[in-house]
Amino acid sequence: MLMACNETVDGTSGRVPIGRYSAESVQGVLPLVHFKNAIFGNSLVSMPFLDGGGILASDKVAADILLSEVIQLGYKIGASRIELRHEHPLSSCDDIDVSRHEHAGMPLYVATKSDKVRMLLKLPGSSQLLAKSFKSKLKNQINKPLKEGLTAKTGGAELLDDFYSVFLANMRDLGSPVHSLKLMRHAMSEFSENSSIIVVYKSGEPLAAALVIGFQKVLRNPWASSLRKYAPLSPNMLLYLRMLEYACDHGYQVFDFGRSSVGEGTYKFKEQWGAEPEALHWHYIALDGRQPDPDSVGKEKFATAVRYWKKLPLLVTKLIGPSIRKHISL
């Protein structure tokens, strides 16, 4: 999984793997992507575009060594920030010897952001049992798109164009540059045995779509979108129903809906399916002598850009979006 994620992102940005080795075996690994841009800054991120990443180590000694190594690498390449996205807290960040890592008289600062959660649903053994677990209100919501004549199709790379047409429009409406179609093809290729695309249609037109990737017992949904103008038809309800059915029928035990902020709309949508929150721990290490403020990163700087992006024609966002998006680690 780690290597496949790294290969997928490698088609977009520079890849910097760091390993800790003993005489007999690998003791730890830290995949990194180097972002360097005049607008978005100079940083090392593990892993961009994903909810998790960071240090994978056999013990704390190996984790401490990897953390020290990435800090030295950050100073060497002139990075202002290191971002390690962990699904569980990295104790090495709490125990870091700040004074030992001072560089050119500048202090090193560490901050952790844990307000984002990933929403996880434990799955029954079959889609039939899944349907029986739904409450009556949820069942009524699921029936709506079916009554409206919406249908869903599950497949592979042959559905990629339909998926991307929905994804492109939704990202524009959200004010965000879109990932490249090339990245999606890389993801489907690297996870060829464990990835699928699900698309919801109305009279042959794609209204909602998702790309799912499985690893071990978990099916993850890194990208899903729907067209706003068709929201009254509730295509999202059918989309997520088919994703959950797919997960159950392919033997997955957990469905990962992806990250949300507690209490916001996407959180409530996922919660109604029975998903429960699990905190994410994103560690920020500032190398430029400034205390990191994860809550304000990029918000004010790009607010105006978001407003203007929403007004651009789709063709324009398709042409220039990927060249911008590859520099944004979120």
Contacts in CASP RR format, 6 or more apart in sequence:
PFRMAT RR
TARGET T0000
AUTHOR 0000-0000-0000
METHOD contacts of the structure
MODEL  1
MLMACNETVDGTSGRVPIGRYSAESVQGVLPLVHFKNAIFGNSLVSMPFL
DGGGILASDKVAADILLSEVIQLGYKIGASRIELRHEHPLSSCDDIDVSR
HEHAGMPLYVATKSDKVRMLLKLPGSSQLLAKSFKSKLKNQINKPLKEGL
TAKTGGAELLDDFYSVFLANMRDLGSPVHSLKLMRHAMSEFSENSSIIVV
YKSGEPLAAALVIGFQKVLRNPWASSLRKYAPLSPNMLLYLRMLEYACDH
GYQVFDFGRSSVGEGTYKFKEQWGAEPEALHWHYIALDGRQPDPDSVGKE
KFATAVRYWKKLPLLVTKLIGPSIRKHISL
1 215 0 8 1.000
1 216 0 8 1.000
2 29 0 8 1.000
2 31 0 8 1.000
2 56 0 8 1.000
4 190 0 8 1.000
4 191 0 8 1.000
5 31 0 8 1.000
5 47 0 8 1.000
5 50 0 8 1.000
5 190 0 8 1.000
6 15 0 8 1.000
6 17 0 8 1.000
6 31 0 8 1.000
6 47 0 8 1.000
7 186 0 8 1.000
7 190 0 8 1.000
8 183 0 8 1.000
8 186 0 8 1.000
8 187 0 8 1.000
8 190 0 8 1.000
8 191 0 8 1.000
9 15 0 8 1.000
9 33 0 8 1.000
9 47 0 8 1.000
9 48 0 8 1.000
9 49 0 8 1.000
11 182 0 8 1.000
11 183 0 8 1.000
11 186 0 8 1.000
12 180 0 8 1.000
12 183 0 8 1.000
12 326 0 8 1.000
13 33 0 8 1.000
13 34 0 8 1.000
13 35 0 8 1.000
13 48 0 8 1.000
13 326 0 8 1.000
13 327 0 8 1.000
14 33 0 8 1.000
14 34 0 8 1.000
15 31 0 8 1.000
15 32 0 8 1.000
15 33 0 8 1.000
15 34 0 8 1.000
16 31 0 8 1.000
16 32 0 8 1.000
16 33 0 8 1.000
16 34 0 8 1.000
16 44 0 8 1.000
16 73 0 8 1.000
17 29 0 8 1.000
17 30 0 8 1.000
17 31 0 8 1.000
17 32 0 8 1.000
18 29 0 8 1.000
18 30 0 8 1.000
18 31 0 8 1.000
18 32 0 8 1.000
18 66 0 8 1.000
18 69 0 8 1.000
18 70 0 8 1.000
18 73 0 8 1.000
19 26 0 8 1.000
19 28 0 8 1.000
19 29 0 8 1.000
19 30 0 8 1.000
19 66 0 8 1.000
19 69 0 8 1.000
20 26 0 8 1.000
20 27 0 8 1.000
20 28 0 8 1.000
20 29 0 8 1.000
20 57 0 8 1.000
20 62 0 8 1.000
20 65 0 8 1.000
20 66 0 8 1.000
20 69 0 8 1.000
21 27 0 8 1.000
27 57 0 8 1.000
27 58 0 8 1.000
27 59 0 8 1.000
27 62 0 8 1.000
28 55 0 8 1.000
28 56 0 8 1.000
28 57 0 8 1.000
28 58 0 8 1.000
28 62 0 8 1.000
28 63 0 8 1.000
28 66 0 8 1.000
29 55 0 8 1.000
29 56 0 8 1.000
29 57 0 8 1.000
29 66 0 8 1.000
30 46 0 8 1.000
30 54 0 8 1.000
30 55 0 8 1.000
30 56 0 8 1.000
30 66 0 8 1.000
30 69 0 8 1.000
30 70 0 8 1.000
31 46 0 8 1.000
31 47 0 8 1.000
31 53 0 8 1.000
31 54 0 8 1.000
32 44 0 8 1.000
32 45 0 8 1.000
32 46 0 8 1.000
32 70 0 8 1.000
32 73 0 8 1.000
33 44 0 8 1.000
33 45 0 8 1.000
33 46 0 8 1.000
33 47 0 8 1.000
33 48 0 8 1.000
33 329 0 8 1.000
34 43 0 8 1.000
34 44 0 8 1.000
34 77 0 8 1.000
34 79 0 8 1.000
35 41 0 8 1.000
35 42 0 8 1.000
35 43 0 8 1.000
35 44 0 8 1.000
35 45 0 8 1.000
35 48 0 8 1.000
35 327 0 8 1.000
35 329 0 8 1.000
36 42 0 8 1.000
36 43 0 8 1.000
36 77 0 8 1.000
37 327 0 8 1.000
39 327 0 8 1.000
40 327 0 8 1.000
40 328 0 8 1.000
41 80 0 8 1.000
42 77 0 8 1.000
42 78 0 8 1.000
42 79 0 8 1.000
42 80 0 8 1.000
42 81 0 8 1.000
43 79 0 8 1.000
43 80 0 8 1.000
43 81 0 8 1.000
43 82 0 8 1.000
43 83 0 8 1.000
43 329 0 8 1.000
44 70 0 8 1.000
44 73 0 8 1.000
44 74 0 8 1.000
44 77 0 8 1.000
44 79 0 8 1.000
44 81 0 8 1.000
44 82 0 8 1.000
44 83 0 8 1.000
45 82 0 8 1.000
45 83 0 8 1.000
45 85 0 8 1.000
45 329 0 8 1.000
46 53 0 8 1.000
46 54 0 8 1.000
46 55 0 8 1.000
46 83 0 8 1.000
46 84 0 8 1.000
46 85 0 8 1.000
47 53 0 8 1.000
47 54 0 8 1.000
47 85 0 8 1.000
48 329 0 8 1.000
48 330 0 8 1.000
49 179 0 8 1.000
49 222 0 8 1.000
49 329 0 8 1.000
49 330 0 8 1.000
50 85 0 8 1.000
50 222 0 8 1.000
51 85 0 8 1.000
51 87 0 8 1.000
51 116 0 8 1.000
51 118 0 8 1.000
51 258 0 8 1.000
51 259 0 8 1.000
51 280 0 8 1.000
52 85 0 8 1.000
52 86 0 8 1.000
52 87 0 8 1.000
52 280 0 8 1.000
53 84 0 8 1.000
53 85 0 8 1.000
53 86 0 8 1.000
53 87 0 8 1.000
54 84 0 8 1.000
54 85 0 8 1.000
54 86 0 8 1.000
54 90 0 8 1.000
55 63 0 8 1.000
55 66 0 8 1.000
55 67 0 8 1.000
55 84 0 8 1.000
55 86 0 8 1.000
55 90 0 8 1.000
55 92 0 8 1.000
57 63 0 8 1.000
57 66 0 8 1.000
60 91 0 8 1.000
60 92 0 8 1.000
63 90 0 8 1.000
63 91 0 8 1.000
63 92 0 8 1.000
64 92 0 8 1.000
64 95 0 8 1.000
67 90 0 8 1.000
67 92 0 8 1.000
67 93 0 8 1.000
67 96 0 8 1.000
68 101 0 8 1.000
70 82 0 8 1.000
70 84 0 8 1.000
71 82 0 8 1.000
71 101 0 8 1.000
71 108 0 8 1.000
71 285 0 8 1.000
71 287 0 8 1.000
73 79 0 8 1.000
74 82 0 8 1.000
74 287 0 8 1.000
75 103 0 8 1.000
75 287 0 8 1.000
78 287 0 8 1.000
79 287 0 8 1.000
80 286 0 8 1.000
80 287 0 8 1.000
80 288 0 8 1.000
80 290 0 8 1.000
81 284 0 8 1.000
81 285 0 8 1.000
81 286 0 8 1.000
81 287 0 8 1.000
81 288 0 8 1.000
81 292 0 8 1.000
82 284 0 8 1.000
82 285 0 8 1.000
82 287 0 8 1.000
83 282 0 8 1.000
83 283 0 8 1.000
83 284 0 8 1.000
83 285 0 8 1.000
83 329 0 8 1.000
84 90 0 8 1.000
84 93 0 8 1.000
84 282 0 8 1.000
84 283 0 8 1.000
84 285 0 8 1.000
85 280 0 8 1.000
85 281 0 8 1.000
85 282 0 8 1.000
85 283 0 8 1.000
86 280 0 8 1.000
86 281 0 8 1.000
86 282 0 8 1.000
86 283 0 8 1.000
87 118 0 8 1.000
87 278 0 8 1.000
87 280 0 8 1.000
87 281 0 8 1.000
88 281 0 8 1.000
89 112 0 8 1.000
89 281 0 8 1.000
90 281 0 8 1.000
90 283 0 8 1.000
93 110 0 8 1.000
93 112 0 8 1.000
93 283 0 8 1.000
93 285 0 8 1.000
96 108 0 8 1.000
96 110 0 8 1.000
96 285 0 8 1.000
98 107 0 8 1.000
98 108 0 8 1.000
98 109 0 8 1.000
98 110 0 8 1.000
101 108 0 8 1.000
102 108 0 8 1.000
103 287 0 8 1.000
106 287 0 8 1.000
106 288 0 8 1.000
106 289 0 8 1.000
107 289 0 8 1.000
108 285 0 8 1.000
108 286 0 8 1.000
108 287 0 8 1.000
108 289 0 8 1.000
109 285 0 8 1.000
109 286 0 8 1.000
109 289 0 8 1.000
109 290 0 8 1.000
109 291 0 8 1.000
109 292 0 8 1.000
110 283 0 8 1.000
110 284 0 8 1.000
110 285 0 8 1.000
110 286 0 8 1.000
110 292 0 8 1.000
111 283 0 8 1.000
111 284 0 8 1.000
111 286 0 8 1.000
111 291 0 8 1.000
111 292 0 8 1.000
111 293 0 8 1.000
111 294 0 8 1.000
112 281 0 8 1.000
112 282 0 8 1.000
112 283 0 8 1.000
112 284 0 8 1.000
113 281 0 8 1.000
113 282 0 8 1.000
113 284 0 8 1.000
113 294 0 8 1.000
113 295 0 8 1.000
114 279 0 8 1.000
114 280 0 8 1.000
114 281 0 8 1.000
114 282 0 8 1.000
115 261 0 8 1.000
115 262 0 8 1.000
115 295 0 8 1.000
116 259 0 8 1.000
116 260 0 8 1.000
116 261 0 8 1.000
116 279 0 8 1.000
116 280 0 8 1.000
116 282 0 8 1.000
117 259 0 8 1.000
117 260 0 8 1.000
117 261 0 8 1.000
117 262 0 8 1.000
117 267 0 8 1.000
117 277 0 8 1.000
117 278 0 8 1.000
117 279 0 8 1.000
117 280 0 8 1.000
118 256 0 8 1.000
118 257 0 8 1.000
118 258 0 8 1.000
118 259 0 8 1.000
118 260 0 8 1.000
118 277 0 8 1.000
118 278 0 8 1.000
118 280 0 8 1.000
119 256 0 8 1.000
119 257 0 8 1.000
119 258 0 8 1.000
119 259 0 8 1.000
119 260 0 8 1.000
119 267 0 8 1.000
119 270 0 8 1.000
119 271 0 8 1.000
119 275 0 8 1.000
119 276 0 8 1.000
119 277 0 8 1.000
119 278 0 8 1.000
120 254 0 8 1.000
120 255 0 8 1.000
120 256 0 8 1.000
120 257 0 8 1.000
120 275 0 8 1.000
120 276 0 8 1.000
120 277 0 8 1.000
120 278 0 8 1.000
121 244 0 8 1.000
121 254 0 8 1.000
121 255 0 8 1.000
121 257 0 8 1.000
121 270 0 8 1.000
121 273 0 8 1.000
121 274 0 8 1.000
121 275 0 8 1.000
121 276 0 8 1.000
122 253 0 8 1.000
122 254 0 8 1.000
123 130 0 8 1.000
123 244 0 8 1.000
123 247 0 8 1.000
123 248 0 8 1.000
123 251 0 8 1.000
123 252 0 8 1.000
123 253 0 8 1.000
123 254 0 8 1.000
123 255 0 8 1.000
124 130 0 8 1.000
124 133 0 8 1.000
124 248 0 8 1.000
125 248 0 8 1.000
125 251 0 8 1.000
126 248 0 8 1.000
126 249 0 8 1.000
127 244 0 8 1.000
127 245 0 8 1.000
127 248 0 8 1.000
127 249 0 8 1.000
129 248 0 8 1.000
130 244 0 8 1.000
130 245 0 8 1.000
130 248 0 8 1.000
134 142 0 8 1.000
137 272 0 8 1.000
138 272 0 8 1.000
138 273 0 8 1.000
141 234 0 8 1.000
141 237 0 8 1.000
141 272 0 8 1.000
142 237 0 8 1.000
142 238 0 8 1.000
142 241 0 8 1.000
144 233 0 8 1.000
144 234 0 8 1.000
144 237 0 8 1.000
145 200 0 8 1.000
145 233 0 8 1.000
145 234 0 8 1.000
145 235 0 8 1.000
145 237 0 8 1.000
145 238 0 8 1.000
146 238 0 8 1.000
148 202 0 8 1.000
148 233 0 8 1.000
148 234 0 8 1.000
149 202 0 8 1.000
150 200 0 8 1.000
150 201 0 8 1.000
150 202 0 8 1.000
150 207 0 8 1.000
150 233 0 8 1.000
150 235 0 8 1.000
150 238 0 8 1.000
151 200 0 8 1.000
151 201 0 8 1.000
151 202 0 8 1.000
152 198 0 8 1.000
152 199 0 8 1.000
152 200 0 8 1.000
152 201 0 8 1.000
152 238 0 8 1.000
152 239 0 8 1.000
152 242 0 8 1.000
153 159 0 8 1.000
153 198 0 8 1.000
153 199 0 8 1.000
153 201 0 8 1.000
154 196 0 8 1.000
154 197 0 8 1.000
154 198 0 8 1.000
154 242 0 8 1.000
154 246 0 8 1.000
155 196 0 8 1.000
155 197 0 8 1.000
155 198 0 8 1.000
156 188 0 8 1.000
156 195 0 8 1.000
156 196 0 8 1.000
156 197 0 8 1.000
157 185 0 8 1.000
157 188 0 8 1.000
157 197 0 8 1.000
159 197 0 8 1.000
159 198 0 8 1.000
159 199 0 8 1.000
159 209 0 8 1.000
160 181 0 8 1.000
160 184 0 8 1.000
160 185 0 8 1.000
160 188 0 8 1.000
160 197 0 8 1.000
162 197 0 8 1.000
162 199 0 8 1.000
162 206 0 8 1.000
162 209 0 8 1.000
163 184 0 8 1.000
163 197 0 8 1.000
163 199 0 8 1.000
163 206 0 8 1.000
163 209 0 8 1.000
163 210 0 8 1.000
163 211 0 8 1.000
164 181 0 8 1.000
164 184 0 8 1.000
165 206 0 8 1.000
166 199 0 8 1.000
166 206 0 8 1.000
166 207 0 8 1.000
166 208 0 8 1.000
166 209 0 8 1.000
166 225 0 8 1.000
166 226 0 8 1.000
166 227 0 8 1.000
167 178 0 8 1.000
167 179 0 8 1.000
167 184 0 8 1.000
167 209 0 8 1.000
167 223 0 8 1.000
167 225 0 8 1.000
168 178 0 8 1.000
168 314 0 8 1.000
168 317 0 8 1.000
168 318 0 8 1.000
169 225 0 8 1.000
169 227 0 8 1.000
169 314 0 8 1.000
170 225 0 8 1.000
170 226 0 8 1.000
170 227 0 8 1.000
170 228 0 8 1.000
171 177 0 8 1.000
171 178 0 8 1.000
171 179 0 8 1.000
171 225 0 8 1.000
171 317 0 8 1.000
172 178 0 8 1.000
172 309 0 8 1.000
172 310 0 8 1.000
172 312 0 8 1.000
172 314 0 8 1.000
172 317 0 8 1.000
173 228 0 8 1.000
173 310 0 8 1.000
174 310 0 8 1.000
175 306 0 8 1.000
175 307 0 8 1.000
175 309 0 8 1.000
175 310 0 8 1.000
176 306 0 8 1.000
176 309 0 8 1.000
176 325 0 8 1.000
177 309 0 8 1.000
177 317 0 8 1.000
177 320 0 8 1.000
177 321 0 8 1.000
177 322 0 8 1.000
177 324 0 8 1.000
177 325 0 8 1.000
177 328 0 8 1.000
178 317 0 8 1.000
178 318 0 8 1.000
178 321 0 8 1.000
178 322 0 8 1.000
178 325 0 8 1.000
179 223 0 8 1.000
179 322 0 8 1.000
179 325 0 8 1.000
179 326 0 8 1.000
180 322 0 8 1.000
180 325 0 8 1.000
180 326 0 8 1.000
181 322 0 8 1.000
182 322 0 8 1.000
183 322 0 8 1.000
184 211 0 8 1.000
184 223 0 8 1.000
187 195 0 8 1.000
187 211 0 8 1.000
187 213 0 8 1.000
187 222 0 8 1.000
188 195 0 8 1.000
188 197 0 8 1.000
188 211 0 8 1.000
191 213 0 8 1.000
191 214 0 8 1.000
194 213 0 8 1.000
194 214 0 8 1.000
194 215 0 8 1.000
195 211 0 8 1.000
195 212 0 8 1.000
195 213 0 8 1.000
195 214 0 8 1.000
196 211 0 8 1.000
196 212 0 8 1.000
196 246 0 8 1.000
197 209 0 8 1.000
197 210 0 8 1.000
197 211 0 8 1.000
197 212 0 8 1.000
198 209 0 8 1.000
198 210 0 8 1.000
198 212 0 8 1.000
198 239 0 8 1.000
198 242 0 8 1.000
198 243 0 8 1.000
198 246 0 8 1.000
199 206 0 8 1.000
199 208 0 8 1.000
199 209 0 8 1.000
200 206 0 8 1.000
200 207 0 8 1.000
200 208 0 8 1.000
200 209 0 8 1.000
200 226 0 8 1.000
200 235 0 8 1.000
200 238 0 8 1.000
200 239 0 8 1.000
200 242 0 8 1.000
201 207 0 8 1.000
202 230 0 8 1.000
202 233 0 8 1.000
202 235 0 8 1.000
207 226 0 8 1.000
207 227 0 8 1.000
207 230 0 8 1.000
207 233 0 8 1.000
207 235 0 8 1.000
208 224 0 8 1.000
208 225 0 8 1.000
208 226 0 8 1.000
208 227 0 8 1.000
208 230 0 8 1.000
208 235 0 8 1.000
208 236 0 8 1.000
208 238 0 8 1.000
208 239 0 8 1.000
209 224 0 8 1.000
209 225 0 8 1.000
209 226 0 8 1.000
209 239 0 8 1.000
210 221 0 8 1.000
210 223 0 8 1.000
210 224 0 8 1.000
210 225 0 8 1.000
210 239 0 8 1.000
210 240 0 8 1.000
210 243 0 8 1.000
211 221 0 8 1.000
211 222 0 8 1.000
211 223 0 8 1.000
211 224 0 8 1.000
212 219 0 8 1.000
212 220 0 8 1.000
212 221 0 8 1.000
212 222 0 8 1.000
212 243 0 8 1.000
212 246 0 8 1.000
212 247 0 8 1.000
213 219 0 8 1.000
213 220 0 8 1.000
213 222 0 8 1.000
214 220 0 8 1.000
214 252 0 8 1.000
217 252 0 8 1.000
217 253 0 8 1.000
217 254 0 8 1.000
218 252 0 8 1.000
218 253 0 8 1.000
218 254 0 8 1.000
218 255 0 8 1.000
218 256 0 8 1.000
219 243 0 8 1.000
219 246 0 8 1.000
219 247 0 8 1.000
219 250 0 8 1.000
219 252 0 8 1.000
219 254 0 8 1.000
219 255 0 8 1.000
219 256 0 8 1.000
220 256 0 8 1.000
220 258 0 8 1.000
221 243 0 8 1.000
221 255 0 8 1.000
221 256 0 8 1.000
221 257 0 8 1.000
221 258 0 8 1.000
222 258 0 8 1.000
224 239 0 8 1.000
224 243 0 8 1.000
226 235 0 8 1.000
226 236 0 8 1.000
226 239 0 8 1.000
227 235 0 8 1.000
236 269 0 8 1.000
240 273 0 8 1.000
243 255 0 8 1.000
244 255 0 8 1.000
244 273 0 8 1.000
247 255 0 8 1.000
255 275 0 8 1.000
257 270 0 8 1.000
257 273 0 8 1.000
257 275 0 8 1.000
258 270 0 8 1.000
259 280 0 8 1.000
260 266 0 8 1.000
260 267 0 8 1.000
260 270 0 8 1.000
260 277 0 8 1.000
261 267 0 8 1.000
262 277 0 8 1.000
267 277 0 8 1.000
282 294 0 8 1.000
284 292 0 8 1.000
284 294 0 8 1.000
285 292 0 8 1.000
286 292 0 8 1.000
309 317 0 8 1.000
END
